[in-house]
Amino acid sequence: MSVERQLKEQFAENREIVDALLADGSEPDAEYTIEHHFSATNFDRLEKAAVDAFKLGFEVNDAEEMELDDGSVIFCFDAIAHHKLETPLLDKACEQLIQLAVKQKVDYDGWGTYFVGDEADAEDDDDEFEDDDFDEDDADSFH
């Protein structure tokens, strides 16, 4: 796939993801942690991509080794940014990182972030279950 086509598809995906998060109630003015995903079968190339991403101002986490379903091994890392969930910022970052991936011959696998808002806080509260919250009469309602 050409770089131009990849950028066009990524920009469309950026809009879709941002629209979906905001439509679900994620905070429009919050600062988000954006994780841009990279992978490669060649560790040296991936390492060079990580250095380049760092030079562009991204935080870079340690590379991890993953075994795929077919038994092959890939290496991956995330280039991390912190900013508002705004399409122009995402488009700029994606353009820089896709070009970096092409230069270093690694794969840019898109980006991800987390929902920011009251629902996320409520889910965290739900995870905090204590034994004295359990009511024997409610036992039949658990699955």
FENBEL-V476824 format. One record per backbone hydrogen bond with DSSP energy under -1.0 kcal/mol. NH is the residue of the N-H (numbers start at 0). CO is the residue of the C=O. Records with the same first field share a line. If there is no record, write none. Layout:
BEGIN
NH=CO + CO
END
This chain:
BEGIN
5=1
6=2
7=3
8=4
9=5
10=6
11=7
12=8
13=9
14=10
15=11
16=12
17=13
18=14
19=15
20=16
21=17
22=18
23=19
24=21
25=20
26=115
31=82
33=80
34=111
35=78
36=109
37=76
38=106
39=74
45=41
46=42
47=43
48=44
49=45
50=46
51=47
52=48
53=49
54=50
55=51
56=53
57=52
58=79
60=77
63=75
65=73
67=71
70=67
73=65
74=39
75=63
76=37
78=35
79=58
80=33
82=31
85=83
89=85
90=86
91=87
92=88
93=89
94=90
95=91
96=92
97=93
98=94
99=95
100=96
101=97
102=98
103=99
105=100
106=38
108=36
111=34
120=116
121=117
122=118
123=119
124=120
125=121
126=122
127=124
128=126
132=129
133=130
137=134
138=135
140=137
141=138
END
